[in-house]
Amino acid sequence: MQDPRISQLARQLVHYSAAVKKGENVLIHLYDVPDAMGVALIREVRAKKATPVVKIEHGPITREMAMKSTDAQYQLIAKHQLAEMKDMDAYIAIRGSDNICENSDVPTAKMKTMMTHMRKVLNYRVKKTKWCVLRWPSPSMAQQAGMSTEAFEDFYFRACLLDYKSLLPAMNNLSRLMNQTDQVHIKGPGTDLRFSIKDIPALVSGGNYNVPDGEVFTSPVKNSVEGHITYNTPTLYQGIPFDNIRLEFKQGKIVKADAGSKTKELNRILNADPGARYIGEFALGFHPEIMEPMRDILFDEKIAGSFHFTPGQAYEDADNGNRSQVHWDLVSIQRKDYGGGEIYFDGKLIRKDGIFLPKSIAKLNY
């Protein structure tokens, strides 16, 4: 018997997140996902009298393609995938992972080759389609989270099926507050960071793009970032695990980067291109069901009482002009159980120890 939550999730993704309409073409991209979820999505798309198109991938196949990638290979792949994407009105991607470190031994240069060419497909999808991306629960993810498989599945569906609409008024209030702000000051253990967000739009993420969702994001004025930050949330990038990353900034640029035994790997990523050493996103996370990190950024960037400060590419709808093949959402949690911290907007304390203080956004507190 199929878990009824699969049908509920498919319905939410098609009807609410991607807002599929009659006559539209919808690309359903499944990566290490059980057939039942794909079938449910196809049925919901057809129920809207839209056309489903399906693409299926698996981790070991993707790794093998990347291991000896060439410019000619990914020029061809990107050409055809871009043509396909241009026929789509909506894109729904569900990404599982039997092994979160599947790509850890892919040479950095080969990852760069692949990402450079595929960036044009990603950019078109983000700019030109209605899109939604989410993970799929697996024993590997449950292990990351330190939970049993059953407990993790329960957590996953609670997080993904959150009533996002009920949070939208408070999220819009936070967006307005950020749009009125010039200077941001963040303090916490190992962190003293100042930057401007003046005249850069602050946008609401309320279950439309990434699921689970729950953040308001903008980006800092590119050259305004000064100070240092220590991220207390473990992370995974290009299949490599990192802990306790510390960055120092001068005139917006990361001038020193440390990650203990992984410092060399960290700097290799930050040297991918000039934009990788500048920040492309600043966001406040507040999902009430997501409390602990699990090295999965679609979850970790929404942790209650967190913020993320992202080296690399800026989103063009919250744009500071930074361009990079890198977009690495690094997260810091400011709840008391993680050492606390404060965020000030133009000198006014807005959030302390992960708790929003203004009444207009208090509903976002966990």
Protein Blocks (a to p, Z undefined) as FASTA:
>chain_A
ZZfklmmmmmmmmmmmnopaehiacddddehiafklmmmmmmmmmmnopacddddddfkl
mmmmmmmgcfklmmmmmmmmmmmmmmpfbdcdddddfblklmmmgcfklmmmmmmmmmmm
mmmmmmmmccdddddddfklmmmnopafklmmmmmmmmmmpcfklmmmmmmmmmmmmmmp
cbdcdddehiacdddfehiacdddehjlbccehiddddddfklpgcddddfbdcdeehia
cehiacddeehiafbdcehjlmmmmmmmmmmpmklmpcfbdcddfbfklmbdehiaklmm
mgghiacddehjddfklcghiacfbdcdddddfbfknopaaddeehiafbgghiafblkl
mmmpZZ
